[in-house]
């Protein structure tokens, strides 16, 4: 599929949203960055706070809901102040409960009300068709709760400046899809704004370009095939369902990590270092290592450790792991398929922890593990396939399909390697993915995984390259977006959470 200039111009003219892939967001960000560095350093946090609220309120849907963001910020800041200044433990506990229960209550009301209404029946709760959640609800409520918990546990100093704290909660790049920040990481950066640095801004700009390429070229084009297969699941053969499930894993990573690249690059240009959300998950050699991202890190620090972590009876340890993944599944949405996905991931992670010592002892008897490279390939392949297997529930929730029917249909229609490949190839053609695009997607995915190998920092890596290679990558990424991007599909999967 080749994008024409007419399609690009139509997209740029029609897209009036503030999605990070829109021309409007790019113009907004450039204006914010220019004014940011023109202002005295002491005024920059307050300007970014105003810009963040402007970003939040740009969409008319969010304007009536700005009180949710303001209320969450004010209550958590006041409770943090009480926790830090008052020595009476019951008062400190009460202030902590107000923030935590308040944050959970907001999430339940805006995200899970209708699920509870449908579960309990209309006589107790009535279904609300016009219930809309504020932008970034899950991210700013979790950030606010983490602050008060950290203050309570003496891991963070009390912030006496409410406007500095408000910037942490509402920082506009992280409102879209995270990462879920912690205040100890952000506080010194807010209090002392960095000077302008060309190298820093150039690295941030490339990180944004890298993210746009992953999102608009790879993820959005893969989405055409995946959404078509899952949307017509009853008509699909096993090979197509299997291919769509594997490609959905790639799509999800490129979509989520691409947005994180844009966010981290934008924050870097503004002088802020955010936490990295991914560490080469497809290279993980165990299921537990796969899930080392900011969201599961939040649940680990504030749920798993609070339940006792691994410092308890073995059965309780494994139960704690399952609870963390159940919370993660529920966080993604009010749908039993997300919950089933979380349960499946939790059971896999708990089984991995339960059998870790036994598998370590058995490794020496496995002939495939005698070569280090072959052992790594086997472990990575098993982990990735396990992840793809659990991801059927996630994709089914996203595309409103029956996960058990997908598992059942995935075993049918296999008539040899050549015949199976022909089915997938024909479906790709039916979806409009033909010509050079499959080669671009395959090559692009290989380049992304190679550059990010071992959790390498893309920003640091590009600055270390010789200028011919560096500028070749700049132009190649820009050309890929212009000629192969799926314009008009700007919504990020994780933006809805």
C-alpha positions as CSV (number, residue, x, y, z in Angstrom):
1,X,0.0,0.0,0.0
2,X,1.4,3.3,-1.1
3,X,0.3,6.6,0.5
4,X,-0.3,9.5,-1.9
5,X,0.4,13.1,-1.2
6,X,-3.4,13.8,-1.5
7,X,-4.0,11.3,1.4
8,X,-1.3,13.0,3.5
9,X,-2.7,16.5,2.9
10,X,-6.2,15.3,3.6
11,X,-5.1,13.7,6.9
12,X,-3.3,16.9,8.0
13,X,-6.2,19.1,7.1
14,X,-8.9,16.9,8.7
15,X,-7.2,15.7,11.9
16,X,-8.0,18.4,14.4
17,X,-7.4,16.2,17.5
18,X,-4.5,16.6,19.9
19,X,-3.3,13.0,19.4
20,X,0.5,12.9,19.5
21,X,0.6,11.8,15.8
22,X,-1.4,14.8,14.7
23,X,0.1,17.9,13.1
24,X,-1.7,20.0,15.8
25,X,0.2,18.3,18.6
26,X,3.5,18.8,16.9
27,X,2.7,22.5,16.4
28,X,1.6,22.7,20.0
29,X,4.7,21.0,21.3
30,X,7.1,23.1,19.2
31,X,5.4,26.3,20.5
32,X,5.6,25.1,24.1
33,X,9.3,24.1,23.8
34,X,10.2,27.5,22.2
35,X,8.4,29.5,24.9
36,X,9.8,27.2,27.6
37,X,13.4,28.0,26.8
38,X,12.7,31.7,26.3
39,X,11.4,32.1,29.8
40,X,13.5,32.5,33.0
41,X,14.2,29.1,34.5
42,X,12.2,29.8,37.6
43,X,9.0,30.4,35.6
44,X,9.3,27.3,33.4
45,X,7.5,24.8,35.7
46,X,4.5,27.2,35.9
47,X,4.4,27.6,32.2
48,X,4.5,23.9,31.6
49,X,1.7,23.5,34.2
50,X,-0.4,25.9,32.2
51,X,0.4,24.2,28.9
52,X,-0.5,20.8,30.5
53,X,-3.9,22.0,31.5
54,X,-4.3,23.6,28.1
55,X,-3.5,20.3,26.5
56,X,-6.0,18.5,28.8
57,X,-8.8,21.0,28.1
58,X,-8.3,21.3,24.3
59,X,-10.8,18.4,23.7
60,X,-14.3,19.7,24.6
61,X,-15.1,16.3,26.2
62,X,-12.3,16.9,28.8
63,X,-13.2,20.4,29.8
64,X,-16.1,19.5,32.1
65,X,-13.9,16.8,33.6
66,X,-10.9,19.1,34.5
67,X,-12.3,19.1,38.1
68,X,-11.4,15.5,38.4
69,X,-7.7,16.3,37.6
70,X,-7.8,19.4,39.9
71,X,-9.5,17.5,42.7
72,X,-7.2,14.5,42.6
73,X,-4.2,16.8,42.6
74,X,-5.4,19.0,45.5
75,X,-6.6,16.1,47.7
76,X,-3.4,14.1,47.2
77,X,-1.2,17.1,47.8
78,X,-3.0,18.1,51.0
79,X,-3.0,14.5,52.3
80,X,0.7,14.3,51.5
81,X,1.3,17.5,53.5
82,X,-0.6,16.0,56.5
83,X,1.3,12.7,56.3
84,X,4.6,14.5,56.2
85,X,3.9,17.1,58.9
86,X,1.7,15.3,61.4
87,X,3.4,12.8,63.7
88,X,0.2,11.1,65.0
89,X,0.0,7.8,63.2
90,X,-3.8,7.4,63.0
91,X,-4.0,10.8,61.3
92,X,-1.3,9.9,58.8
93,X,-3.1,6.6,58.1
94,X,-6.4,8.4,57.6
95,X,-4.8,10.8,55.2
96,X,-3.2,8.0,53.2
97,X,-6.6,6.1,53.1
98,X,-8.3,9.3,51.8
99,X,-5.9,9.5,48.8
100,X,-5.8,5.8,48.0
101,X,-9.6,5.2,48.4
102,X,-10.3,8.4,46.6
103,X,-8.1,7.4,43.7
104,X,-9.6,3.9,43.5
105,X,-13.1,5.4,43.8
106,X,-12.5,7.7,40.9
107,X,-11.3,4.8,38.8
108,X,-14.2,2.6,39.8
109,X,-16.7,5.4,39.0
110,X,-15.4,6.3,35.6
111,X,-14.0,3.0,34.4
112,X,-16.0,0.2,36.1
113,X,-19.4,1.7,36.9
114,X,-21.1,0.1,33.9
115,X,-19.4,-3.2,34.4
116,X,-20.6,-3.3,38.0
117,X,-24.1,-2.1,36.9
118,X,-24.3,-4.9,34.4
119,X,-23.0,-7.5,36.9
120,X,-25.2,-6.4,39.9
121,X,-28.3,-5.6,37.9
122,X,-30.2,-2.4,37.2
123,X,-32.0,-2.5,40.6
124,X,-28.8,-1.6,42.4
125,X,-26.8,0.4,39.9
126,X,-28.1,1.9,36.7
127,X,-26.2,1.7,33.4
128,X,-24.9,5.1,32.3
129,X,-24.4,5.4,28.5
130,X,-23.0,9.0,28.7
131,X,-20.2,8.2,31.2
132,X,-16.9,9.4,29.8
133,X,-13.5,9.2,31.5
134,X,-11.1,12.1,31.7
135,X,-7.9,12.0,29.5
136,X,-5.1,10.0,31.3
137,X,-7.3,9.0,34.2
138,X,-5.4,5.8,35.1
139,X,-2.0,7.6,34.8
140,X,-2.7,10.7,36.9
141,X,-4.6,8.8,39.6
142,X,-1.7,6.3,40.0
143,X,0.9,9.1,40.0
144,X,-1.1,10.8,42.8
145,X,-1.5,7.7,44.9
146,X,2.2,6.8,44.5
147,X,3.2,10.2,45.9
148,X,1.2,9.9,49.1
149,X,2.3,6.3,49.6
150,X,6.0,7.3,49.1
151,X,5.6,10.1,51.6
152,X,4.0,7.8,54.1
153,X,6.8,5.2,53.8
154,X,9.4,8.0,54.0
155,X,10.7,7.4,50.5
156,X,9.8,10.9,49.4
157,X,10.0,14.3,50.9
158,X,6.8,16.4,51.2
159,X,6.3,18.9,48.4
160,X,5.3,22.2,49.8
161,X,4.8,23.9,46.5
162,X,1.4,22.8,45.2
163,X,2.1,24.1,41.6
164,X,5.3,22.0,41.3
165,X,3.3,19.0,42.5
166,X,0.5,19.8,40.1
167,X,2.9,19.7,37.2
168,X,4.1,16.2,38.2
169,X,0.5,14.9,38.2
170,X,-0.6,16.7,34.9
171,X,2.7,16.8,32.9
172,X,1.1,16.7,29.4
173,X,3.4,14.1,27.7
174,X,2.7,11.5,30.4
175,X,-1.1,12.1,30.3
176,X,-1.4,10.2,27.0
177,X,0.1,6.8,27.7
178,X,2.4,7.2,30.7
179,X,4.9,6.1,31.8
180,X,3.6,6.2,35.3
181,X,6.2,8.5,37.0
182,X,7.3,8.6,40.6
183,X,7.7,12.0,42.4
184,X,11.3,11.3,43.7
185,X,12.3,11.0,40.1
186,X,10.5,14.2,38.9
187,X,11.0,16.5,41.9
188,X,14.6,17.7,41.3
189,X,13.9,18.2,37.6
190,X,10.9,20.3,38.3
191,X,12.7,22.4,41.0
192,X,15.7,23.1,38.8
193,X,15.0,23.5,35.1
194,X,17.8,22.5,32.8
195,X,19.6,24.9,30.4
196,X,19.1,24.5,26.7
197,X,21.4,21.8,25.2
198,X,21.6,21.1,21.4
199,X,22.7,17.5,21.9
200,X,19.9,16.9,24.4
201,X,17.3,18.3,22.1
202,X,18.7,16.6,19.0
203,X,18.6,13.3,20.8
204,X,15.0,13.9,22.0
205,X,13.9,14.8,18.5
206,X,15.4,11.6,17.1
207,X,13.6,9.6,19.9
208,X,10.3,11.2,18.8
209,X,11.0,10.4,15.1
210,X,11.9,6.9,16.1
211,X,8.6,6.6,18.0
212,X,6.6,8.0,15.1
213,X,8.1,5.5,12.8
214,X,7.3,2.5,15.1
215,X,3.8,3.7,15.6
216,X,2.7,5.0,12.2
217,X,4.7,2.7,9.9
218,X,4.8,-0.6,11.7
219,X,2.0,-0.7,14.3
220,X,-0.7,1.0,12.3
221,X,0.0,-1.1,9.2
222,X,0.0,-4.3,11.2
223,X,-3.3,-3.2,12.7
224,X,-5.0,-3.5,9.4
225,X,-4.3,-7.2,9.1
226,X,-4.8,-8.0,12.9
227,X,-8.1,-6.1,13.1
228,X,-9.5,-7.7,10.0
229,X,-8.7,-11.2,11.1
230,X,-10.0,-10.7,14.7
231,X,-13.0,-8.8,13.4
232,X,-14.0,-11.7,11.1
233,X,-12.8,-14.4,13.4
234,X,-15.5,-16.9,12.4
235,X,-14.3,-16.9,8.8
236,X,-10.6,-17.3,9.5
237,X,-8.4,-20.3,9.4
238,X,-5.9,-21.4,12.0
239,X,-2.8,-20.1,10.2
240,X,-4.4,-16.6,9.9
241,X,-5.4,-16.5,13.5
242,X,-2.0,-17.7,14.6
243,X,-0.2,-15.1,12.4
244,X,-2.6,-12.4,13.6
245,X,-1.9,-13.3,17.3
246,X,1.9,-13.2,16.8
247,X,1.7,-9.9,14.8
248,X,-0.6,-8.4,17.4
249,X,2.2,-8.9,19.9
250,X,4.5,-7.0,17.6
251,X,1.8,-4.4,16.9
252,X,1.2,-3.8,20.6
253,X,4.9,-3.4,21.4
254,X,5.4,-1.0,18.5
255,X,2.3,1.0,19.4
256,X,3.0,1.3,23.1
257,X,6.8,1.6,23.0
258,X,6.4,4.0,20.0
259,X,4.2,6.3,22.0
260,X,6.6,6.1,25.0
261,X,9.5,7.0,22.6
262,X,7.5,10.1,21.5
263,X,6.7,11.0,25.1
264,X,10.3,10.4,26.4
265,X,11.7,12.4,23.5
266,X,9.4,15.3,24.0
267,X,10.2,15.3,27.7
268,X,13.9,15.2,27.0
269,X,13.6,18.2,24.7
270,X,11.9,20.1,27.6
271,X,14.7,19.1,29.9
272,X,13.0,16.1,31.7
273,X,14.2,12.5,32.0
274,X,11.3,10.1,32.4
275,X,11.7,6.5,33.4
276,X,12.2,4.0,30.6
277,X,9.1,1.8,30.1
278,X,10.7,-1.1,28.3
279,X,13.9,-3.2,28.4
280,X,13.8,-5.3,25.2
281,X,10.9,-7.5,26.4
282,X,11.1,-9.8,23.3
283,X,14.6,-10.8,24.5
284,X,13.4,-11.9,27.9
285,X,14.3,-15.4,28.8
286,X,11.6,-15.9,31.4
287,X,8.0,-14.8,31.7
288,X,8.7,-12.7,34.8
289,X,11.5,-10.8,33.1
290,X,9.2,-10.0,30.2
291,X,7.0,-7.8,32.4
292,X,9.6,-5.3,33.6
293,X,7.7,-2.2,32.6
294,X,6.5,0.9,34.6
295,X,2.9,-0.3,35.0
296,X,3.8,-3.7,36.5
297,X,6.6,-2.0,38.4
298,X,3.9,0.2,40.0
299,X,1.8,-2.8,41.0
300,X,4.9,-4.6,42.3
301,X,6.0,-1.7,44.5
302,X,2.6,-0.7,45.9
303,X,0.6,-3.9,45.8
304,X,2.9,-6.9,45.6
305,X,5.3,-5.7,48.4
306,X,2.3,-4.5,50.5
307,X,0.9,-8.0,50.4
308,X,4.2,-9.5,51.6
309,X,6.0,-10.1,48.3
310,X,8.1,-13.2,48.4
311,X,8.8,-12.8,52.2
312,X,5.9,-15.1,53.2
313,X,4.7,-18.7,52.8
314,X,5.3,-20.1,49.2
315,X,1.5,-20.4,48.5
316,X,1.1,-16.8,49.6
317,X,4.0,-15.6,47.4
318,X,2.4,-17.3,44.3
319,X,-1.0,-15.8,45.2
320,X,0.6,-12.3,45.5
321,X,1.9,-12.7,41.9
322,X,-1.5,-13.7,40.6
323,X,-3.1,-10.8,42.4
324,X,-0.7,-8.3,40.9
325,X,-1.5,-9.5,37.4
326,X,-5.2,-9.6,38.1
327,X,-4.9,-5.9,39.1
328,X,-3.0,-5.2,35.9
329,X,-5.7,-6.9,33.8
330,X,-8.5,-5.0,35.5
331,X,-6.5,-1.7,35.1
332,X,-6.7,-2.2,31.3
333,X,-10.5,-2.1,31.2
334,X,-13.9,-3.2,32.5
335,X,-14.0,-6.4,30.5
336,X,-13.8,-10.0,31.7
337,X,-11.4,-10.7,28.9
338,X,-8.8,-8.3,30.3
339,X,-9.3,-9.9,33.7
340,X,-8.8,-13.4,32.1
341,X,-5.7,-12.1,30.4
342,X,-4.3,-10.9,33.8
343,X,-5.2,-14.2,35.4
344,X,-3.5,-16.1,32.6
345,X,-0.3,-14.0,32.9
346,X,-0.4,-14.3,36.7
347,X,-0.7,-18.1,36.5
348,X,2.2,-18.3,34.0
349,X,4.4,-16.0,36.2
350,X,3.5,-17.9,39.4
351,X,4.2,-21.3,37.7
352,X,7.6,-19.9,36.6
353,X,8.4,-18.8,40.1
354,X,7.2,-22.1,41.5
355,X,9.4,-24.2,39.2
356,X,12.4,-21.9,38.9
357,X,14.7,-24.0,41.1
358,X,13.6,-27.3,39.6
359,X,14.1,-26.1,36.0
360,X,17.5,-24.8,37.0
361,X,18.5,-28.3,38.1
362,X,17.0,-30.0,35.0
363,X,18.8,-27.6,32.6
364,X,22.0,-29.7,32.6
365,X,20.0,-32.7,31.3
366,X,18.6,-30.8,28.4
367,X,20.7,-31.4,25.2
368,X,19.4,-28.1,23.7
369,X,20.9,-26.2,26.6
370,X,24.5,-27.4,26.1
371,X,25.2,-24.4,23.8
372,X,24.7,-21.0,25.4
373,X,23.3,-19.4,22.2
374,X,20.9,-22.3,21.6
375,X,19.8,-22.2,25.2
376,X,19.1,-18.4,24.9
377,X,17.1,-19.0,21.6
378,X,15.0,-21.7,23.2
379,X,14.2,-19.7,26.3
380,X,13.4,-16.5,24.4
381,X,11.2,-18.4,21.9
382,X,9.3,-20.2,24.6
383,X,8.8,-16.9,26.5
384,X,7.5,-15.0,23.5
385,X,5.2,-17.8,22.4
386,X,3.8,-18.0,26.0
387,X,3.2,-14.2,25.9
388,X,1.5,-14.5,22.5
389,X,-0.7,-17.3,23.9
390,X,-2.0,-15.2,26.8
391,X,-2.4,-12.2,24.5
392,X,-5.4,-13.8,22.8
393,X,-7.6,-12.6,25.7
394,X,-6.2,-9.0,25.4
395,X,-6.7,-8.9,21.6
396,X,-10.2,-10.4,21.9
397,X,-11.2,-7.7,24.4
398,X,-9.7,-5.0,22.1
399,X,-11.5,-6.3,19.0
400,X,-14.6,-7.7,20.7
401,X,-14.0,-11.4,19.8
402,X,-14.5,-14.7,21.6
403,X,-11.1,-15.8,22.9
404,X,-12.1,-19.4,23.4
405,X,-13.4,-19.6,19.9
406,X,-10.0,-18.2,18.7
407,X,-8.1,-20.8,20.6
408,X,-10.3,-23.5,19.1
409,X,-10.2,-22.2,15.5
410,X,-6.4,-21.7,15.7
411,X,-6.0,-25.5,15.6
412,X,-7.9,-25.9,12.4
413,X,-7.2,-25.3,8.7
414,X,-3.5,-26.3,8.7
415,X,-2.8,-28.1,5.4
416,X,0.9,-28.0,5.2
417,X,3.4,-25.2,5.4
418,X,3.0,-24.0,1.8
419,X,-0.8,-24.0,2.1
420,X,-0.8,-22.2,5.4
421,X,1.5,-19.5,4.1
422,X,-0.7,-19.1,1.1
423,X,-3.7,-18.4,3.3
424,X,-1.9,-15.8,5.3
425,X,-0.5,-14.2,2.1
426,X,-3.9,-14.0,0.5
427,X,-5.4,-12.4,3.6
428,X,-2.6,-9.8,3.6
429,X,-3.5,-8.9,0.0
430,X,-7.2,-8.7,0.9
431,X,-6.3,-6.2,3.7
432,X,-4.5,-4.0,1.3
433,X,-1.0,-5.0,2.5
434,X,0.8,-5.8,-0.7
435,X,3.8,-4.8,-2.8
436,X,6.7,-3.4,-0.9
437,X,4.9,-3.0,2.5
438,X,5.5,-6.5,3.9
439,X,9.3,-6.1,3.2
440,X,9.2,-2.6,4.8
441,X,7.4,-4.0,7.9
442,X,9.8,-7.0,8.2
443,X,12.9,-4.9,7.7
444,X,11.6,-2.1,10.0
445,X,10.8,-4.6,12.8
446,X,14.3,-6.1,12.4
447,X,16.0,-2.7,12.6
448,X,14.0,-1.6,15.6
449,X,14.7,-4.8,17.6
450,X,18.4,-4.7,16.6
451,X,18.9,-1.0,17.6
452,X,17.0,-1.6,20.9
453,X,18.9,-4.9,21.6
454,X,19.8,-5.4,25.3
455,X,17.7,-2.4,26.4
456,X,20.1,0.0,24.6
457,X,19.1,3.7,24.8
458,X,18.1,4.8,21.3
459,X,18.9,8.5,22.2
460,X,22.5,7.6,23.3
461,X,23.0,5.1,20.5
462,X,22.2,7.6,17.7
463,X,24.6,10.2,19.1
464,X,27.4,7.7,19.1
465,X,27.1,6.9,15.4
466,X,29.2,8.5,12.7
467,X,27.4,11.3,11.0
468,X,26.8,9.5,7.6
469,X,24.9,6.7,9.4
470,X,23.1,9.1,11.7
471,X,21.7,11.2,8.9
472,X,20.9,8.2,6.8
473,X,18.7,6.9,9.6
474,X,17.1,10.4,10.0
475,X,16.1,10.5,6.3
476,X,15.1,6.8,6.2
477,X,12.7,7.2,9.1
478,X,11.2,10.4,7.7
479,X,10.8,8.8,4.2
480,X,9.2,5.7,5.8
481,X,6.6,7.9,7.5
482,X,5.9,9.9,4.3
483,X,5.6,6.9,2.0
484,X,4.4,4.0,4.2
485,X,2.6,5.5,7.3
486,X,-1.0,4.5,7.8
487,X,-2.3,8.1,8.1
488,X,-5.6,8.5,9.8
489,X,-5.1,5.7,12.4
490,X,-3.5,7.9,15.1
491,X,-5.2,6.5,18.2
492,X,-2.8,4.7,20.5
493,X,-4.0,1.4,22.0
494,X,-2.9,2.4,25.5
495,X,-4.5,5.9,25.2
496,X,-7.9,4.4,26.1
497,X,-6.6,3.1,29.5
